[in-house]
Amino acid sequence: MFQFEPGDHSEWYLGMYEIIEGAARSDKARYLRDALLASKNTRHLRLGRPAVRLVPFGADLPVDFPISKRFAGYVPTIGEARTKTQVDVLIFDGRVREVLSPSPPPTE
């Protein structure tokens, strides 16, 4: 999934979010990324450095809201997301986990 995201100083970033594990490493994803960045429809955007932010499938991103009791036992990450830069992409470098499944709602 691709999404343009505003930065803190009027710059823009192209967010790449993996919906399927490993999808961002495919030739198709790289082609789409490059096509979006080179498009005449996005040339007017002032891009940040690096312009692309990659979030892998299962990334345990920090959240600023309470987690439902249906996800008992899950402790969310606190603070800023850890990242690393590889060439021209900022990559999430924190914990990656399996997909969380909620417990069934209580029956009354």
A tleap script that builds the chain and sets N, CA, C and O, in Angstrom:
source leaprc.protein.ff14SB
mol = sequence {
  NMET PHE GLN PHE GLU PRO GLY ASP HIE SER
  GLU TRP TYR LEU GLY MET TYR GLU ILE ILE
  GLU GLY ALA ALA ARG SER ASP LYS ALA ARG
  TYR LEU ARG ASP ALA LEU LEU ALA SER LYS
  ASN THR ARG HIE LEU ARG LEU GLY ARG PRO
  ALA VAL ARG LEU VAL PRO PHE GLY ALA ASP
  LEU PRO VAL ASP PHE PRO ILE SER LYS ARG
  PHE ALA GLY TYR VAL PRO THR ILE GLY GLU
  ALA ARG THR LYS THR GLN VAL ASP VAL LEU
  ILE PHE ASP GLY ARG VAL ARG GLU VAL LEU
  SER PRO SER PRO PRO PRO THR CGLU
}
set mol.1.N position { 0.853 -1.144 0.000 }
set mol.1.CA position { 0.000 0.000 0.000 }
set mol.1.C position { 0.916 1.229 0.000 }
set mol.1.O position { 1.863 1.310 0.782 }
set mol.2.N position { 0.627 2.160 -0.867 }
set mol.2.CA position { 1.395 3.393 -0.962 }
set mol.2.C position { 0.541 4.556 -0.471 }
set mol.2.O position { -0.667 4.600 -0.708 }
set mol.3.N position { 1.190 5.504 0.221 }
set mol.3.CA position { 0.454 6.654 0.729 }
set mol.3.C position { 1.425 7.829 0.883 }
set mol.3.O position { 2.477 7.692 1.507 }
set mol.4.N position { 1.071 8.976 0.314 }
set mol.4.CA position { 1.873 10.172 0.542 }
set mol.4.C position { 1.511 10.732 1.908 }
set mol.4.O position { 0.335 10.869 2.245 }
set mol.5.N position { 2.548 11.058 2.698 }
set mol.5.CA position { 2.345 11.524 4.067 }
set mol.5.C position { 3.055 12.851 4.272 }
set mol.5.O position { 4.203 13.005 3.857 }
set mol.6.N position { 2.390 13.816 4.908 }
set mol.6.CA position { 3.050 15.101 5.175 }
set mol.6.C position { 4.053 14.972 6.315 }
set mol.6.O position { 3.838 14.222 7.267 }
set mol.7.N position { 5.156 15.719 6.202 }
set mol.7.CA position { 6.152 15.763 7.267 }
set mol.7.C position { 5.912 16.953 8.175 }
set mol.7.O position { 4.917 17.664 8.029 }
set mol.8.N position { 6.808 17.165 9.097 }
set mol.8.CA position { 6.669 18.251 10.073 }
set mol.8.C position { 7.043 19.626 9.525 }
set mol.8.O position { 6.660 20.642 10.104 }
set mol.9.N position { 7.788 19.672 8.411 }
set mol.9.CA position { 8.293 20.945 7.892 }
set mol.9.C position { 7.888 21.162 6.436 }
set mol.9.O position { 8.707 21.586 5.620 }
set mol.10.N position { 6.641 20.875 6.110 }
set mol.10.CA position { 6.067 21.073 4.769 }
set mol.10.C position { 6.669 20.164 3.702 }
set mol.10.O position { 6.506 20.426 2.510 }
set mol.11.N position { 7.356 19.107 4.107 }
set mol.11.CA position { 7.870 18.146 3.136 }
set mol.11.C position { 6.927 16.944 3.077 }
set mol.11.O position { 6.065 16.777 3.941 }
set mol.12.N position { 7.098 16.121 2.062 }
set mol.12.CA position { 6.247 14.943 1.867 }
set mol.12.C position { 7.100 13.692 1.791 }
set mol.12.O position { 8.261 13.730 1.385 }
set mol.13.N position { 6.494 12.576 2.193 }
set mol.13.CA position { 7.150 11.272 2.143 }
set mol.13.C position { 6.207 10.276 1.489 }
set mol.13.O position { 4.988 10.368 1.636 }
set mol.14.N position { 6.777 9.333 0.774 }
set mol.14.CA position { 5.985 8.240 0.217 }
set mol.14.C position { 6.089 7.067 1.180 }
set mol.14.O position { 7.151 6.461 1.323 }
set mol.15.N position { 4.982 6.753 1.837 }
set mol.15.CA position { 4.954 5.618 2.752 }
set mol.15.C position { 4.618 4.342 1.990 }
set mol.15.O position { 3.645 4.294 1.238 }
set mol.16.N position { 5.426 3.319 2.192 }
set mol.16.CA position { 5.162 1.988 1.622 }
set mol.16.C position { 4.863 1.057 2.786 }
set mol.16.O position { 5.721 0.819 3.635 }
set mol.17.N position { 3.654 0.538 2.823 }
set mol.17.CA position { 3.229 -0.357 3.900 }
set mol.17.C position { 2.999 -1.740 3.307 }
set mol.17.O position { 2.176 -1.906 2.406 }
set mol.18.N position { 3.725 -2.728 3.812 }
set mol.18.CA position { 3.554 -4.091 3.311 }
set mol.18.C position { 2.251 -4.679 3.849 }
set mol.18.O position { 2.026 -4.720 5.059 }
set mol.19.N position { 1.416 -5.123 2.950 }
set mol.19.CA position { 0.186 -5.822 3.321 }
set mol.19.C position { 0.426 -7.332 3.292 }
set mol.19.O position { -0.238 -8.097 3.991 }
set mol.20.N position { 1.383 -7.735 2.472 }
set mol.20.CA position { 1.806 -9.132 2.370 }
set mol.20.C position { 3.295 -9.161 2.682 }
set mol.20.O position { 4.049 -8.341 2.159 }
set mol.21.N position { 3.726 -10.082 3.517 }
set mol.21.CA position { 5.121 -10.145 3.920 }
set mol.21.C position { 6.055 -10.247 2.709 }
set mol.21.O position { 5.878 -11.110 1.850 }
set mol.22.N position { 7.047 -9.361 2.652 }
set mol.22.CA position { 8.043 -9.366 1.585 }
set mol.22.C position { 7.639 -8.644 0.314 }
set mol.22.O position { 8.441 -8.555 -0.615 }
set mol.23.N position { 6.425 -8.129 0.244 }
set mol.23.CA position { 5.930 -7.513 -0.992 }
set mol.23.C position { 6.749 -6.296 -1.410 }
set mol.23.O position { 6.892 -6.042 -2.606 }
set mol.24.N position { 7.282 -5.547 -0.470 }
set mol.24.CA position { 8.025 -4.325 -0.808 }
set mol.24.C position { 9.359 -4.630 -1.482 }
set mol.24.O position { 9.950 -3.746 -2.103 }
set mol.25.N position { 9.835 -5.850 -1.372 }
set mol.25.CA position { 11.104 -6.227 -2.000 }
set mol.25.C position { 10.934 -6.694 -3.437 }
set mol.25.O position { 11.916 -7.033 -4.097 }
set mol.26.N position { 9.704 -6.716 -3.928 }
set mol.26.CA position { 9.457 -7.205 -5.289 }
set mol.26.C position { 9.795 -6.136 -6.326 }
set mol.26.O position { 9.803 -4.942 -6.028 }
set mol.27.N position { 10.072 -6.587 -7.543 }
set mol.27.CA position { 10.331 -5.661 -8.653 }
set mol.27.C position { 9.113 -4.788 -8.930 }
set mol.27.O position { 9.243 -3.615 -9.279 }
set mol.28.N position { 7.929 -5.371 -8.770 }
set mol.28.CA position { 6.693 -4.632 -9.021 }
set mol.28.C position { 6.548 -3.451 -8.050 }
set mol.28.O position { 6.163 -2.353 -8.454 }
set mol.29.N position { 6.855 -3.684 -6.786 }
set mol.29.CA position { 6.756 -2.616 -5.788 }
set mol.29.C position { 7.788 -1.524 -6.065 }
set mol.29.O position { 7.476 -0.339 -5.954 }
set mol.30.N position { 9.005 -1.910 -6.423 }
set mol.30.CA position { 10.034 -0.911 -6.744 }
set mol.30.C position { 9.634 -0.095 -7.971 }
set mol.30.O position { 9.849 1.116 -8.016 }
set mol.31.N position { 9.050 -0.769 -8.969 }
set mol.31.CA position { 8.590 -0.068 -10.174 }
set mol.31.C position { 7.508 0.959 -9.815 }
set mol.31.O position { 7.567 2.106 -10.257 }
set mol.32.N position { 6.526 0.544 -9.015 }
set mol.32.CA position { 5.448 1.456 -8.620 }
set mol.32.C position { 5.985 2.626 -7.793 }
set mol.32.O position { 5.567 3.768 -7.985 }
set mol.33.N position { 6.905 2.341 -6.878 }
set mol.33.CA position { 7.518 3.407 -6.079 }
set mol.33.C position { 8.186 4.445 -6.974 }
set mol.33.O position { 7.966 5.647 -6.824 }
set mol.34.N position { 9.010 3.959 -7.913 }
set mol.34.CA position { 9.723 4.871 -8.802 }
set mol.34.C position { 8.767 5.640 -9.711 }
set mol.34.O position { 8.986 6.819 -9.991 }
set mol.35.N position { 7.707 4.974 -10.171 }
set mol.35.CA position { 6.726 5.638 -11.041 }
set mol.35.C position { 5.989 6.740 -10.270 }
set mol.35.O position { 5.750 7.818 -10.815 }
set mol.36.N position { 5.632 6.481 -9.018 }
set mol.36.CA position { 4.951 7.502 -8.210 }
set mol.36.C position { 5.856 8.705 -7.950 }
set mol.36.O position { 5.404 9.848 -8.018 }
set mol.37.N position { 7.113 8.456 -7.657 }
set mol.37.CA position { 8.031 9.551 -7.367 }
set mol.37.C position { 8.367 10.376 -8.614 }
set mol.37.O position { 8.662 11.567 -8.509 }
set mol.38.N position { 8.324 9.748 -9.788 }
set mol.38.CA position { 8.665 10.443 -11.036 }
set mol.38.C position { 7.448 11.039 -11.742 }
set mol.38.O position { 7.601 11.764 -12.725 }
set mol.39.N position { 6.268 10.750 -11.264 }
set mol.39.CA position { 5.042 11.198 -11.915 }
set mol.39.C position { 4.955 12.724 -11.987 }
set mol.39.O position { 5.356 13.424 -11.058 }
set mol.40.N position { 4.429 13.224 -13.098 }
set mol.40.CA position { 4.253 14.675 -13.212 }
set mol.40.C position { 3.200 15.187 -12.224 }
set mol.40.O position { 3.162 16.381 -11.925 }
set mol.41.N position { 2.350 14.296 -11.720 }
set mol.41.CA position { 1.338 14.685 -10.740 }
set mol.41.C position { 1.918 14.884 -9.337 }
set mol.41.O position { 1.267 15.477 -8.477 }
set mol.42.N position { 3.132 14.396 -9.104 }
set mol.42.CA position { 3.739 14.543 -7.773 }
set mol.42.C position { 5.014 15.388 -7.804 }
set mol.42.O position { 5.640 15.587 -6.762 }
set mol.43.N position { 5.403 15.878 -8.956 }
set mol.43.CA position { 6.645 16.658 -9.067 }
set mol.43.C position { 6.623 17.936 -8.242 }
set mol.43.O position { 7.672 18.420 -7.817 }
set mol.44.N position { 5.440 18.483 -8.014 }
set mol.44.CA position { 5.344 19.737 -7.260 }
set mol.44.C position { 5.569 19.543 -5.764 }
set mol.44.O position { 5.763 20.521 -5.042 }
set mol.45.N position { 5.547 18.303 -5.287 }
set mol.45.CA position { 5.733 18.049 -3.858 }
set mol.45.C position { 7.205 18.192 -3.464 }
set mol.45.O position { 8.091 17.675 -4.144 }
set mol.46.N position { 7.449 18.891 -2.376 }
set mol.46.CA position { 8.803 18.961 -1.834 }
set mol.46.C position { 9.004 17.717 -0.987 }
set mol.46.O position { 8.403 17.582 0.079 }
set mol.47.N position { 9.847 16.811 -1.458 }
set mol.47.CA position { 10.040 15.536 -0.783 }
set mol.47.C position { 11.113 15.637 0.289 }
set mol.47.O position { 12.115 16.334 0.128 }
set mol.48.N position { 10.882 14.924 1.388 }
set mol.48.CA position { 11.869 14.845 2.455 }
set mol.48.C position { 13.002 13.917 2.051 }
set mol.48.O position { 12.965 13.302 0.986 }
set mol.49.N position { 14.004 13.822 2.907 }
set mol.49.CA position { 15.146 12.944 2.651 }
set mol.49.C position { 15.255 11.938 3.769 }
set mol.49.O position { 15.327 12.345 4.929 }
set mol.50.N position { 15.273 10.663 3.496 }
set mol.50.CA position { 14.921 10.036 2.229 }
set mol.50.C position { 13.424 10.146 1.971 }
set mol.50.O position { 12.625 10.260 2.901 }
set mol.51.N position { 13.063 10.110 0.705 }
set mol.51.CA position { 11.674 10.351 0.296 }
set mol.51.C position { 10.744 9.182 0.598 }
set mol.51.O position { 9.530 9.369 0.682 }
set mol.52.N position { 11.292 7.981 0.762 }
set mol.52.CA position { 10.466 6.782 0.941 }
set mol.52.C position { 10.632 6.248 2.358 }
set mol.52.O position { 11.745 6.149 2.876 }
set mol.53.N position { 9.508 5.909 2.970 }
set mol.53.CA position { 9.496 5.278 4.290 }
set mol.53.C position { 8.814 3.923 4.162 }
set mol.53.O position { 7.659 3.844 3.746 }
set mol.54.N position { 9.518 2.865 4.515 }
set mol.54.CA position { 9.027 1.497 4.367 }
set mol.54.C position { 8.670 0.910 5.727 }
set mol.54.O position { 9.480 0.912 6.654 }
set mol.55.N position { 7.445 0.409 5.827 }
set mol.55.CA position { 6.986 -0.260 7.042 }
set mol.55.C position { 6.671 -1.708 6.666 }
set mol.55.O position { 5.714 -1.964 5.935 }
set mol.56.N position { 7.481 -2.668 7.168 }
set mol.56.CA position { 7.269 -4.069 6.804 }
set mol.56.C position { 6.009 -4.654 7.434 }
set mol.56.O position { 5.481 -4.127 8.413 }
set mol.57.N position { 5.549 -5.735 6.860 }
set mol.57.CA position { 4.396 -6.469 7.372 }
set mol.57.C position { 4.690 -6.902 8.812 }
set mol.57.O position { 5.747 -7.471 9.084 }
set mol.58.N position { 3.770 -6.638 9.722 }
set mol.58.CA position { 3.909 -7.056 11.114 }
set mol.58.C position { 4.715 -6.104 11.975 }
set mol.58.O position { 5.039 -6.435 13.116 }
set mol.59.N position { 5.049 -4.915 11.451 }
set mol.59.CA position { 5.830 -3.956 12.230 }
set mol.59.C position { 5.065 -3.571 13.492 }
set mol.59.O position { 3.881 -3.237 13.433 }
set mol.60.N position { 5.736 -3.619 14.609 }
set mol.60.CA position { 5.125 -3.288 15.892 }
set mol.60.C position { 5.322 -1.792 16.147 }
set mol.60.O position { 6.178 -1.386 16.933 }
set mol.61.N position { 4.511 -0.990 15.468 }
set mol.61.CA position { 4.628 0.463 15.549 }
set mol.61.C position { 4.100 0.993 16.881 }
set mol.61.O position { 3.132 0.455 17.419 }
set mol.62.N position { 4.730 2.045 17.417 }
set mol.62.CA position { 4.198 2.660 18.638 }
set mol.62.C position { 2.812 3.254 18.366 }
set mol.62.O position { 2.543 3.753 17.274 }
set mol.63.N position { 1.950 3.194 19.361 }
set mol.63.CA position { 0.608 3.756 19.228 }
set mol.63.C position { 0.374 4.740 20.363 }
set mol.63.O position { 0.993 4.636 21.422 }
set mol.64.N position { -0.522 5.695 20.140 }
set mol.64.CA position { -0.825 6.676 21.181 }
set mol.64.C position { -2.283 6.593 21.622 }
set mol.64.O position { -2.908 7.599 21.957 }
set mol.65.N position { -2.800 5.383 21.612 }
set mol.65.CA position { -4.174 5.163 22.056 }
set mol.65.C position { -4.210 3.849 22.833 }
set mol.65.O position { -3.331 3.006 22.656 }
set mol.66.N position { -5.211 3.665 23.688 }
set mol.66.CA position { -5.282 2.424 24.473 }
set mol.66.C position { -5.617 1.224 23.593 }
set mol.66.O position { -6.362 1.339 22.619 }
set mol.67.N position { -5.059 0.082 23.950 }
set mol.67.CA position { -5.288 -1.169 23.235 }
set mol.67.C position { -6.511 -1.856 23.849 }
set mol.67.O position { -6.664 -1.898 25.070 }
set mol.68.N position { -7.372 -2.390 22.993 }
set mol.68.CA position { -8.585 -3.065 23.451 }
set mol.68.C position { -8.250 -4.245 24.361 }
set mol.68.O position { -7.227 -4.908 24.192 }
set mol.69.N position { -9.124 -4.490 25.318 }
set mol.69.CA position { -8.961 -5.640 26.213 }
set mol.69.C position { -9.063 -6.959 25.466 }
set mol.69.O position { -8.670 -8.002 25.989 }
set mol.70.N position { -9.590 -6.920 24.243 }
set mol.70.CA position { -9.693 -8.146 23.435 }
set mol.70.C position { -8.319 -8.639 22.982 }
set mol.70.O position { -8.188 -9.776 22.529 }
set mol.71.N position { -7.294 -7.789 23.102 }
set mol.71.CA position { -5.930 -8.184 22.760 }
set mol.71.C position { -5.129 -8.371 24.048 }
set mol.71.O position { -4.036 -7.825 24.200 }
set mol.72.N position { -5.686 -9.145 24.962 }
set mol.72.CA position { -5.065 -9.373 26.265 }
set mol.72.C position { -3.651 -9.924 26.088 }
set mol.72.O position { -3.398 -10.792 25.252 }
set mol.73.N position { -2.748 -9.396 26.895 }
set mol.73.CA position { -1.374 -9.879 26.853 }
set mol.73.C position { -0.471 -9.113 25.906 }
set mol.73.O position { 0.751 -9.238 25.988 }
set mol.74.N position { -1.042 -8.323 25.009 }
set mol.74.CA position { -0.218 -7.553 24.077 }
set mol.74.C position { 0.218 -6.247 24.732 }
set mol.74.O position { -0.610 -5.490 25.240 }
set mol.75.N position { 1.502 -5.994 24.717 }
set mol.75.CA position { 2.040 -4.754 25.259 }
set mol.75.C position { 2.577 -3.942 24.088 }
set mol.75.O position { 3.525 -4.372 23.431 }
set mol.76.N position { 1.994 -2.777 23.811 }
set mol.76.CA position { 2.429 -1.985 22.656 }
set mol.76.C position { 3.809 -1.371 22.872 }
set mol.76.O position { 4.253 -1.182 24.005 }
set mol.77.N position { 4.469 -1.066 21.770 }
set mol.77.CA position { 5.749 -0.377 21.801 }
set mol.77.C position { 5.534 1.057 22.272 }
set mol.77.O position { 4.557 1.705 21.894 }
set mol.78.N position { 6.440 1.538 23.087 }
set mol.78.CA position { 6.358 2.898 23.629 }
set mol.78.C position { 7.476 3.739 22.997 }
set mol.78.O position { 8.570 3.233 22.746 }
set mol.79.N position { 7.200 5.013 22.744 }
set mol.79.CA position { 8.221 5.922 22.236 }
set mol.79.C position { 8.241 6.008 20.726 }
set mol.79.O position { 7.256 5.686 20.062 }
set mol.80.N position { 9.359 6.440 20.191 }
set mol.80.CA position { 9.523 6.617 18.747 }
set mol.80.C position { 9.828 5.281 18.064 }
set mol.80.O position { 10.423 4.381 18.659 }
set mol.81.N position { 9.413 5.177 16.819 }
set mol.81.CA position { 9.709 3.980 16.027 }
set mol.81.C position { 11.188 3.977 15.659 }
set mol.81.O position { 11.726 5.001 15.239 }
set mol.82.N position { 11.842 2.840 15.813 }
set mol.82.CA position { 13.243 2.705 15.408 }
set mol.82.C position { 13.307 2.557 13.899 }
set mol.82.O position { 12.522 1.820 13.303 }
set mol.83.N position { 14.245 3.261 13.284 }
set mol.83.CA position { 14.395 3.192 11.829 }
set mol.83.C position { 15.870 3.129 11.461 }
set mol.83.O position { 16.747 3.452 12.262 }
set mol.84.N position { 16.119 2.705 10.232 }
set mol.84.CA position { 17.468 2.739 9.668 }
set mol.84.C position { 17.337 3.192 8.220 }
set mol.84.O position { 16.294 2.995 7.596 }
set mol.85.N position { 18.377 3.789 7.693 }
set mol.85.CA position { 18.363 4.257 6.309 }
set mol.85.C position { 19.202 3.318 5.464 }
set mol.85.O position { 20.350 3.023 5.796 }
set mol.86.N position { 18.622 2.853 4.373 }
set mol.86.CA position { 19.342 2.041 3.397 }
set mol.86.C position { 19.188 2.722 2.050 }
set mol.86.O position { 18.085 2.808 1.509 }
set mol.87.N position { 20.285 3.201 1.517 }
set mol.87.CA position { 20.350 3.920 0.253 }
set mol.87.C position { 19.398 5.119 0.308 }
set mol.87.O position { 19.745 6.135 0.911 }
set mol.88.N position { 18.217 5.036 -0.295 }
set mol.88.CA position { 17.290 6.165 -0.325 }
set mol.88.C position { 15.949 5.827 0.305 }
set mol.88.O position { 14.925 6.405 -0.059 }
set mol.89.N position { 15.952 4.879 1.263 }
set mol.89.CA position { 14.713 4.442 1.913 }
set mol.89.C position { 14.922 4.401 3.426 }
set mol.89.O position { 15.920 3.863 3.906 }
set mol.90.N position { 13.977 4.971 4.172 }
set mol.90.CA position { 13.969 4.879 5.624 }
set mol.90.C position { 13.121 3.659 5.978 }
set mol.90.O position { 11.942 3.596 5.629 }
set mol.91.N position { 13.721 2.695 6.670 }
set mol.91.CA position { 13.057 1.416 6.941 }
set mol.91.C position { 12.817 1.267 8.438 }
set mol.91.O position { 13.707 1.535 9.245 }
set mol.92.N position { 11.612 0.840 8.805 }
set mol.92.CA position { 11.290 0.529 10.198 }
set mol.92.C position { 12.231 -0.578 10.650 }
set mol.92.O position { 12.377 -1.592 9.966 }
set mol.93.N position { 12.875 -0.385 11.811 }
set mol.93.CA position { 13.877 -1.330 12.294 }
set mol.93.C position { 13.549 -1.829 13.699 }
set mol.93.O position { 14.445 -2.228 14.443 }
set mol.94.N position { 12.295 -1.807 14.054 }
set mol.94.CA position { 11.879 -2.271 15.372 }
set mol.94.C position { 11.408 -3.719 15.325 }
set mol.94.O position { 11.713 -4.462 14.392 }
set mol.95.N position { 10.670 -4.092 16.337 }
set mol.95.CA position { 10.169 -5.461 16.453 }
set mol.95.C position { 9.119 -5.731 15.382 }
set mol.95.O position { 8.251 -4.899 15.120 }
set mol.96.N position { 9.212 -6.904 14.771 }
set mol.96.CA position { 8.220 -7.371 13.805 }
set mol.96.C position { 7.597 -8.623 14.411 }
set mol.96.O position { 8.310 -9.510 14.880 }
set mol.97.N position { 6.288 -8.696 14.403 }
set mol.97.CA position { 5.581 -9.792 15.059 }
set mol.97.C position { 4.530 -10.379 14.121 }
set mol.97.O position { 4.295 -9.865 13.028 }
set mol.98.N position { 3.916 -11.445 14.564 }
set mol.98.CA position { 2.818 -12.037 13.797 }
set mol.98.C position { 1.583 -11.157 13.928 }
set mol.98.O position { 1.544 -10.267 14.777 }
set mol.99.N position { 0.603 -11.392 13.117 }
set mol.99.CA position { -0.646 -10.633 13.169 }
set mol.99.C position { -1.378 -10.979 14.455 }
set mol.99.O position { -1.485 -12.149 14.822 }
set mol.100.N position { -1.877 -9.965 15.133 }
set mol.100.CA position { -2.615 -10.185 16.379 }
set mol.100.C position { -4.049 -10.596 16.084 }
set mol.100.O position { -4.703 -10.021 15.215 }
set mol.101.N position { -4.523 -11.577 16.798 }
set mol.101.CA position { -5.915 -12.004 16.669 }
set mol.101.C position { -6.639 -11.690 17.969 }
set mol.101.O position { -6.187 -12.087 19.043 }
set mol.102.N position { -7.748 -10.986 17.881 }
set mol.102.CA position { -8.466 -10.660 19.109 }
set mol.102.C position { -9.132 -11.888 19.703 }
set mol.102.O position { -9.497 -12.821 18.987 }
set mol.103.N position { -9.285 -11.877 21.022 }
set mol.103.CA position { -10.049 -12.948 21.655 }
set mol.103.C position { -11.527 -12.688 21.367 }
set mol.103.O position { -11.915 -11.538 21.160 }
set mol.104.N position { -12.349 -13.718 21.350 }
set mol.104.CA position { -13.779 -13.514 21.068 }
set mol.104.C position { -14.420 -12.629 22.132 }
set mol.104.O position { -14.020 -12.661 23.296 }
set mol.105.N position { -15.409 -11.847 21.735 }
set mol.105.CA position { -16.086 -10.998 22.726 }
set mol.105.C position { -16.805 -11.848 23.760 }
set mol.105.O position { -17.265 -12.948 23.453 }
set mol.106.N position { -16.903 -11.344 24.978 }
set mol.106.CA position { -17.613 -12.122 26.005 }
set mol.106.C position { -19.093 -12.256 25.670 }
set mol.106.O position { -19.724 -11.318 25.182 }
set mol.107.N position { -19.622 -13.415 25.935 }
set mol.107.CA position { -21.053 -13.630 25.699 }
set mol.107.C position { -21.798 -13.480 27.014 }
set mol.107.O position { -21.329 -13.905 28.070 }
set mol.108.N position { -22.944 -12.882 26.927 }
set mol.108.CA position { -23.736 -12.658 28.140 }
set mol.108.C position { -25.060 -13.331 28.030 }
set mol.108.O position { -25.869 -13.256 28.954 }
savepdb mol mol.pdb
quit
